[in-house]
Amino acid sequence: MRLGMPDPSLYCVKGMVILDNDGNRILTKYYDKETFPTAKEQKAFEKNLFSKTHRASAEIIMLDGLTCIYKSNVDLFFYVMGSSQENELILMTVLNCLYESVSMILRKNVEKRALLDNIDVVMLAMDEICDNGIIMEADSGAVLQRVAVRTDDIPLGEQTVAQVLQSAREQLKWSLLK
């Protein structure tokens, strides 16, 4: 047994939060009911977190005994929180997966309006990345496949060759069946 070190745990993530540029909650998932028992305490934490990070240029902050990793883009702030002993690289991997998944879901248009229009798919992506604090997936491509973003809506220039061929096959099949 190691002295002073907590036992390793699968429960790495305490919460994931997406705030707008005014610090208002857009989407949150809290996994630790001891740290954040009520919505009132969650909102107070989010307000404090936003006030400390919205002008900062860093990517990490220790706040209220938590390690908070964050990234901002246009009018959104993405946060992933873990315990103070949690490995920052693991939390950064989760944040990058969340951000890249949202970016691909929104077709690189990461901004508040687009996120609100696709909030159902973004919620699914958050659930695929982390379940009850346990990291389930850290590859944004795998997350995107699981949430099944329809490729019909992706512009031809952003599709892979395989996607274009599959789309052509589908169209040909339907035209022959008519």
Backbone bond lengths (Angstrom), bond angles and torsions (degrees), N, CA, C in turn:
res aa  C-N    CA-C-N  psi(-1)  N-CA   C-N-CA  omega(-1)  CA-C   N-CA-C  phi
1 M - - - 1.459 - - 1.518 109.49 -
2 R 1.314 116.02 134.73 1.458 121.46 179.68 1.522 109.52 -85.40
3 L 1.315 115.85 136.05 1.465 120.04 179.28 1.518 110.51 -82.73
4 G 1.319 117.06 135.15 1.457 122.10 175.86 1.516 115.26 80.30
5 M 1.315 117.94 -7.85 1.457 121.15 -179.27 1.524 109.44 -108.45
6 P 1.322 117.42 132.52 1.471 118.39 176.11 1.526 109.95 -70.42
7 D 1.322 115.84 156.32 1.460 120.00 176.81 1.515 109.45 -64.21
8 P 1.343 117.24 144.79 1.467 119.66 178.13 1.528 110.53 -60.76
9 S 1.318 115.21 147.86 1.453 120.05 -178.33 1.517 109.55 -141.25
10 L 1.317 115.42 149.48 1.462 120.26 174.48 1.522 111.20 -75.63
11 Y 1.328 116.86 -19.47 1.468 121.62 -176.81 1.523 108.91 -81.85
12 C 1.334 116.04 80.10 1.471 122.71 -174.90 1.521 112.51 -86.26
13 V 1.320 116.70 -37.13 1.458 121.38 -170.60 1.525 110.08 -99.55
14 K 1.324 115.48 127.15 1.468 120.82 177.29 1.523 111.31 -90.10
15 G 1.339 116.10 -25.49 1.458 118.86 179.29 1.516 111.94 -178.14
16 M 1.332 115.18 157.91 1.462 122.84 173.14 1.523 106.60 -129.70
17 V 1.329 116.13 133.90 1.466 121.01 -174.15 1.523 109.30 -136.51
18 I 1.332 115.42 139.14 1.471 121.46 169.79 1.522 106.38 -122.32
19 L 1.342 115.95 121.11 1.462 122.38 179.14 1.524 109.26 -116.87
20 D 1.343 115.87 156.10 1.463 118.81 174.35 1.523 109.50 -86.30
21 N 1.338 117.19 -177.86 1.463 120.06 -175.03 1.530 113.69 -74.86
22 D 1.334 117.88 -0.62 1.456 121.48 172.51 1.524 111.23 -103.78
23 G 1.325 117.07 1.21 1.454 121.45 -179.55 1.518 113.66 86.20
24 N 1.324 117.05 10.01 1.463 120.63 178.57 1.521 110.53 -82.71
25 R 1.303 115.20 143.73 1.459 122.69 -178.81 1.525 110.46 -69.09
26 I 1.326 115.31 130.25 1.455 120.82 172.58 1.525 108.94 -108.00
27 L 1.331 116.09 -50.53 1.454 120.86 -179.93 1.520 108.80 -150.17
28 T 1.326 116.89 130.75 1.462 120.55 179.41 1.517 110.36 -137.94
29 K 1.309 114.98 150.19 1.463 123.05 171.91 1.524 106.21 -139.40
30 Y 1.323 116.06 114.45 1.466 121.15 175.64 1.515 108.11 -109.42
31 Y 1.334 115.88 133.33 1.457 120.49 -175.40 1.526 112.93 -110.91
32 D 1.325 118.37 -11.56 1.464 121.62 -177.56 1.527 109.20 -109.94
33 K 1.317 116.65 101.98 1.469 121.39 -177.28 1.532 112.08 -72.82
34 E 1.324 118.22 -16.83 1.471 120.42 176.86 1.523 110.69 -77.23
35 T 1.320 116.78 -41.05 1.460 120.98 -179.46 1.526 111.34 -75.81
36 F 1.318 116.40 -39.06 1.467 121.76 -178.04 1.530 109.88 -127.16
37 P 1.340 118.33 75.08 1.470 119.36 -174.93 1.527 114.90 -72.33
38 T 1.334 118.16 -30.23 1.465 119.48 -176.58 1.527 110.92 -128.60
39 A 1.321 115.28 161.24 1.470 120.76 178.12 1.527 110.68 -63.47
40 K 1.326 117.07 -32.97 1.465 120.92 179.27 1.531 110.43 -62.38
41 E 1.331 116.89 -44.59 1.468 120.48 178.60 1.527 111.38 -68.52
42 Q 1.318 116.65 -35.23 1.463 120.31 176.57 1.526 110.56 -62.31
43 K 1.325 116.73 -47.15 1.477 120.53 -179.05 1.524 111.30 -65.18
44 A 1.334 117.24 -38.14 1.467 120.42 177.45 1.527 109.89 -63.05
45 F 1.334 116.83 -42.41 1.460 121.23 177.82 1.525 110.46 -62.97
46 E 1.342 117.08 -44.24 1.472 121.31 -179.94 1.521 111.07 -61.95
47 K 1.320 116.92 -40.97 1.467 120.61 179.12 1.527 110.37 -62.77
48 N 1.333 116.13 -45.54 1.462 121.47 178.81 1.529 110.57 -64.41
49 L 1.318 116.69 -43.75 1.464 122.01 179.51 1.526 110.87 -60.76
50 F 1.322 116.32 -46.82 1.464 120.14 -179.39 1.525 111.21 -64.32
51 S 1.336 117.08 -42.09 1.468 119.74 -178.71 1.532 111.46 -63.36
52 K 1.326 117.18 -30.09 1.470 120.60 -179.87 1.528 113.00 -84.27
53 T 1.334 117.53 -21.02 1.470 119.07 -171.88 1.516 115.64 -115.28
54 H 1.322 120.09 -15.87 1.466 118.82 -171.53 1.520 114.18 -68.60
55 R 1.319 117.99 -20.14 1.474 119.77 177.06 1.523 112.45 -109.67
56 A 1.310 116.75 -8.66 1.465 120.77 -176.41 1.523 110.72 -77.25
57 S 1.317 115.30 154.16 1.459 119.63 179.26 1.531 111.39 -105.04
58 A 1.319 117.39 0.81 1.463 121.22 -179.75 1.526 110.24 -77.07
59 E 1.330 115.65 177.75 1.461 121.17 178.29 1.517 111.96 -118.04
60 I 1.328 116.86 -4.16 1.460 120.21 -173.76 1.522 109.78 -143.71
61 I 1.326 115.51 145.08 1.459 120.54 177.03 1.531 108.16 -149.15
62 M 1.317 115.84 144.28 1.469 121.34 172.60 1.526 105.95 -98.03
63 L 1.328 116.95 122.64 1.453 121.08 -176.00 1.521 109.63 -144.06
64 D 1.314 116.79 126.88 1.469 122.90 178.28 1.525 112.61 51.74
65 G 1.329 116.51 40.26 1.461 120.68 178.56 1.511 114.23 76.29
66 L 1.324 117.35 14.53 1.466 121.55 179.87 1.527 110.36 -121.94
67 T 1.310 115.41 148.71 1.454 121.47 171.13 1.518 106.92 -92.63
68 C 1.319 116.38 120.32 1.471 121.25 -177.56 1.526 108.82 -116.52
69 I 1.313 115.44 120.49 1.462 122.38 176.74 1.527 106.31 -104.15
70 Y 1.329 117.08 137.26 1.461 118.23 -176.64 1.519 112.94 -145.55
71 K 1.324 113.11 161.79 1.465 122.16 179.70 1.520 106.44 -149.95
72 S 1.320 116.83 142.93 1.465 119.54 178.05 1.527 109.52 -123.69
73 N 1.322 114.46 154.36 1.457 120.77 177.85 1.523 107.59 -153.80
74 V 1.304 117.78 127.05 1.458 126.34 179.25 1.524 110.38 47.89
75 D 1.329 118.22 -94.08 1.465 120.07 -177.95 1.533 112.42 -125.05
76 L 1.337 116.90 25.46 1.462 121.08 178.94 1.522 110.78 -129.26
77 F 1.330 115.61 146.11 1.457 123.07 174.73 1.524 108.20 -121.90
78 F 1.323 116.99 126.14 1.458 123.55 179.59 1.531 108.51 -107.08
79 Y 1.333 117.07 131.33 1.460 122.00 -179.40 1.521 110.26 -130.92
80 V 1.339 115.51 143.13 1.460 122.05 169.68 1.521 105.85 -130.43
81 M 1.341 116.10 129.25 1.462 121.23 -177.84 1.518 111.08 -115.35
82 G 1.328 114.72 144.39 1.464 122.24 174.85 1.513 108.66 -142.12
83 S 1.326 116.81 176.16 1.465 119.89 179.92 1.525 109.70 -67.32
84 S 1.313 116.43 166.76 1.468 120.08 -178.05 1.531 111.55 -67.06
85 Q 1.332 117.99 -21.25 1.474 120.83 177.96 1.521 113.01 -91.18
86 E 1.322 117.21 -2.95 1.467 120.04 -175.39 1.521 111.24 -71.62
87 N 1.318 115.14 146.64 1.453 122.48 178.70 1.537 109.29 -68.66
88 E 1.318 116.41 122.40 1.461 121.31 -177.04 1.527 111.85 -64.78
89 L 1.324 116.90 -31.33 1.466 119.70 -179.74 1.533 111.45 -67.49
90 I 1.323 116.30 -35.33 1.463 119.59 176.96 1.526 109.37 -65.94
91 L 1.336 116.33 -45.43 1.467 120.24 179.21 1.530 110.70 -63.77
92 M 1.329 117.33 -38.23 1.465 121.34 178.50 1.530 110.60 -65.42
93 T 1.328 117.13 -36.62 1.463 120.93 176.78 1.523 110.64 -62.74
94 V 1.332 116.80 -41.87 1.469 121.38 177.92 1.530 109.69 -64.46
95 L 1.330 116.85 -45.05 1.468 120.64 179.26 1.530 110.81 -61.23
96 N 1.326 117.50 -45.44 1.466 120.32 179.47 1.525 111.39 -62.39
97 C 1.332 116.58 -39.74 1.458 120.15 177.59 1.529 110.35 -63.78
98 L 1.328 116.72 -44.73 1.468 120.83 178.45 1.524 110.42 -60.16
99 Y 1.324 116.32 -50.07 1.460 120.78 -176.98 1.533 111.46 -63.36
100 E 1.336 116.92 -46.54 1.470 120.14 -178.98 1.526 111.21 -66.02
101 S 1.336 116.85 -37.53 1.468 119.93 177.73 1.525 110.48 -63.53
102 V 1.332 116.22 -46.39 1.466 120.44 178.47 1.523 109.85 -62.40
103 S 1.317 116.99 -41.16 1.460 121.40 179.31 1.522 110.89 -60.80
104 M 1.325 117.41 -42.94 1.470 120.11 179.83 1.532 110.97 -71.81
105 I 1.324 117.28 -38.24 1.468 120.41 177.81 1.524 110.21 -61.68
106 L 1.336 115.58 -40.88 1.465 120.71 -178.58 1.524 112.46 -89.60
107 R 1.321 117.05 9.15 1.455 123.54 179.52 1.528 111.99 53.84
108 K 1.311 114.22 51.58 1.478 124.64 177.34 1.527 113.76 66.24
109 N 1.322 117.86 7.45 1.463 122.38 178.41 1.537 108.96 -101.00
110 V 1.339 116.35 66.21 1.461 121.27 -174.69 1.522 109.18 -79.78
111 E 1.320 115.43 93.86 1.455 121.60 176.55 1.528 108.48 -152.87
112 K 1.317 116.13 164.25 1.462 122.55 -169.47 1.529 113.27 -56.50
113 R 1.305 118.31 -48.47 1.467 121.41 -176.08 1.531 110.80 -60.86
114 A 1.328 116.71 -46.72 1.466 120.54 179.75 1.523 110.86 -63.93
115 L 1.342 117.34 -39.22 1.455 120.62 178.91 1.524 110.89 -64.04
116 L 1.316 117.34 -43.90 1.461 120.57 179.52 1.528 111.36 -63.92
117 D 1.333 116.88 -34.42 1.462 120.74 178.02 1.536 112.29 -68.01
118 N 1.335 116.49 -26.10 1.468 121.49 -177.02 1.525 112.06 -119.61
119 I 1.321 117.05 28.39 1.468 120.45 -172.83 1.525 112.61 -61.88
120 D 1.330 117.73 -31.08 1.461 120.31 179.80 1.531 111.39 -63.50
121 V 1.327 117.14 -42.60 1.463 120.82 -179.88 1.532 110.29 -71.92
122 V 1.331 117.28 -36.74 1.466 120.81 177.99 1.527 110.07 -65.09
123 M 1.336 117.33 -38.34 1.469 120.38 176.70 1.532 110.53 -63.46
124 L 1.319 116.82 -41.71 1.464 119.96 176.39 1.524 111.11 -61.22
125 A 1.320 116.51 -41.74 1.468 120.79 179.29 1.531 110.54 -61.93
126 M 1.336 117.14 -43.27 1.468 120.02 178.01 1.529 110.55 -60.43
127 D 1.322 116.11 -40.30 1.464 120.25 178.77 1.522 111.75 -67.21
128 E 1.316 117.59 -34.26 1.462 121.07 178.48 1.528 111.61 -71.61
129 I 1.322 116.78 -33.26 1.463 121.08 -178.88 1.517 111.10 -73.27
130 C 1.317 116.87 -44.68 1.456 120.93 -173.58 1.524 110.20 -140.51
131 D 1.324 116.24 130.68 1.457 121.69 179.21 1.519 108.96 -122.05
132 N 1.335 115.77 110.13 1.465 121.87 177.72 1.532 112.53 57.06
133 G 1.334 116.87 31.90 1.455 120.98 177.59 1.518 114.21 95.47
134 I 1.325 117.26 -8.31 1.462 121.96 178.79 1.525 108.26 -96.94
135 I 1.318 116.13 128.78 1.461 120.78 179.67 1.522 108.53 -72.89
136 M 1.331 115.43 120.26 1.464 120.69 -178.09 1.525 111.81 -99.47
137 E 1.326 116.80 -32.73 1.463 120.51 -176.62 1.522 109.10 -151.85
138 A 1.330 116.05 137.24 1.460 120.61 178.58 1.522 111.96 -122.17
139 D 1.330 116.46 5.32 1.457 121.69 178.96 1.529 108.95 -104.52
140 S 1.323 116.47 114.52 1.460 120.48 -176.04 1.533 112.14 -63.13
141 G 1.313 118.04 -31.16 1.460 120.94 177.39 1.520 111.79 -64.08
142 A 1.337 116.38 -42.60 1.467 120.78 178.10 1.526 110.63 -66.62
143 V 1.332 116.32 -38.99 1.465 120.23 177.89 1.524 109.28 -62.03
144 L 1.315 116.88 -44.01 1.459 121.42 -179.43 1.526 111.69 -61.96
145 Q 1.333 116.49 -40.50 1.466 119.68 176.94 1.525 110.83 -63.35
146 R 1.318 116.89 -40.47 1.466 120.27 -177.62 1.520 112.90 -68.91
147 V 1.324 117.04 -34.34 1.463 118.22 179.44 1.529 111.04 -84.36
148 A 1.332 115.90 -4.90 1.464 123.67 171.91 1.515 113.46 52.28
149 V 1.329 115.84 61.34 1.459 120.31 172.75 1.523 107.11 -68.74
150 R 1.303 116.85 126.71 1.461 120.98 -178.18 1.519 110.29 -65.47
151 T 1.322 116.07 131.20 1.470 120.04 -179.30 1.523 112.11 -82.53
152 D 1.347 117.85 -11.18 1.472 119.43 -179.91 1.531 110.88 -60.50
153 D 1.327 116.24 -31.80 1.459 120.41 -174.83 1.528 112.91 -85.46
154 I 1.335 116.88 -11.18 1.460 119.53 -178.22 1.527 108.71 -77.22
155 P 1.350 117.83 129.94 1.463 120.01 178.61 1.529 111.30 -57.43
156 L 1.330 116.44 148.75 1.457 122.32 -175.57 1.529 112.34 -54.49
157 G 1.318 117.72 -38.27 1.458 121.12 -178.31 1.518 114.06 -67.07
158 E 1.348 118.08 -20.88 1.463 121.33 -178.91 1.529 112.54 -98.45
159 Q 1.339 117.53 -2.94 1.454 120.79 -179.62 1.523 110.48 -86.55
160 T 1.327 115.74 152.19 1.455 119.81 174.41 1.522 108.09 -79.36
161 V 1.318 116.49 166.71 1.462 121.36 179.74 1.531 109.75 -60.28
162 A 1.326 116.92 -41.83 1.464 121.04 -179.85 1.528 110.70 -61.66
163 Q 1.343 116.60 -40.52 1.464 119.93 179.33 1.532 110.79 -66.17
164 V 1.327 117.15 -39.69 1.463 121.34 179.32 1.526 109.73 -64.44
165 L 1.350 116.99 -45.10 1.463 120.70 179.33 1.530 111.12 -63.23
166 Q 1.330 117.04 -42.18 1.462 120.71 178.69 1.527 110.52 -62.42
167 S 1.313 117.07 -42.74 1.461 121.72 178.73 1.535 110.31 -63.32
168 A 1.334 116.79 -41.89 1.461 121.01 178.83 1.530 110.57 -63.95
169 R 1.343 117.19 -42.78 1.468 121.32 177.18 1.523 111.10 -58.43
170 E 1.339 116.18 -45.82 1.469 121.31 -179.30 1.535 110.44 -60.87
171 Q 1.328 116.35 -45.36 1.464 120.04 -179.25 1.527 111.17 -65.28
172 L 1.327 116.81 -40.50 1.447 120.87 178.20 1.529 110.72 -64.67
173 K 1.314 116.99 -44.57 1.454 121.89 179.29 1.537 110.47 -58.42
174 W 1.338 116.85 -45.39 1.454 119.67 -178.80 1.525 112.10 -69.56
175 S 1.332 117.18 -33.71 1.464 118.68 179.43 1.535 110.85 -71.34
176 L 1.339 117.96 -32.36 1.466 121.30 177.89 1.539 111.82 -74.63
177 L 1.314 117.09 -29.22 1.460 120.95 -178.92 1.513 113.03 -78.63
178 K 1.310 118.25 -14.91 1.477 121.18 -177.80 1.490 112.81 -74.59
